[in-house]
Amino acid sequence: MFGQSVQETPTILFHEMADGVYLLNRPAESLAPFKHYSALFAGDRARYLGYPHSVVVEQTYPGMRVDKAENTGVWNLVGPSEARI
């Protein structure tokens, strides 16, 4: 990000992610070649927010959207697979 080369790991199995907060991306549907970024809250991080399952938090116009991770489609994990925020 910001001029740095990052590794992307495609096809995330959300139920296999270790507890943590992860940065995700995928192609922006209407703004190619740009990418859409979101945050994955997995395991205890999602429970801390009050969710019993992993969630993806996306910024949408005009606010924020929180969805069950498995219902959000295909994402790429940004950075090494063990990297967490």
LINLIN-V925390 format. One record per backbone hydrogen bond with DSSP energy under -0.5 kcal/mol. NH is the residue of the N-H (numbers start at 1). CO is the residue of the C=O. E is the energy in kcal/mol with one decimal. If there is no record, write none. Layout:
BEGIN
((NH	CO	E) (NH	CO	E))
END
This chain:
BEGIN
((4	1	-0.9) (9	77	-2.3) (10	8	-0.6) (11	75	-0.6) (12	75	-0.7) (14	12	-1.0) (16	13	-2.2) (17	14	-1.4) (20	42	-1.7) (22	40	-2.5) (24	38	-2.9) (25	76	-2.1) (26	36	-1.4) (28	34	-2.6) (34	31	-2.7) (36	26	-3.5) (38	24	-1.8) (39	57	-2.1) (40	22	-2.8) (41	39	-0.5) (41	55	-3.0) (42	20	-3.1) (42	40	-0.6) (45	42	-1.7) (46	43	-0.6) (47	43	-2.0) (48	44	-2.1) (49	45	-0.9) (50	47	-1.4) (51	46	-2.4) (55	41	-2.1) (56	67	-2.6) (57	39	-3.0) (58	56	-0.6) (58	65	-2.9) (60	58	-0.7) (60	63	-2.7) (62	60	-0.5) (65	58	-2.8) (67	56	-2.1) (69	54	-2.6) (71	68	-2.0) (72	69	-1.8) (76	25	-2.9) (77	9	-2.7) (78	23	-2.5) (78	76	-0.5) (79	7	-3.6) (83	80	-2.1) (85	21	-3.3))
END
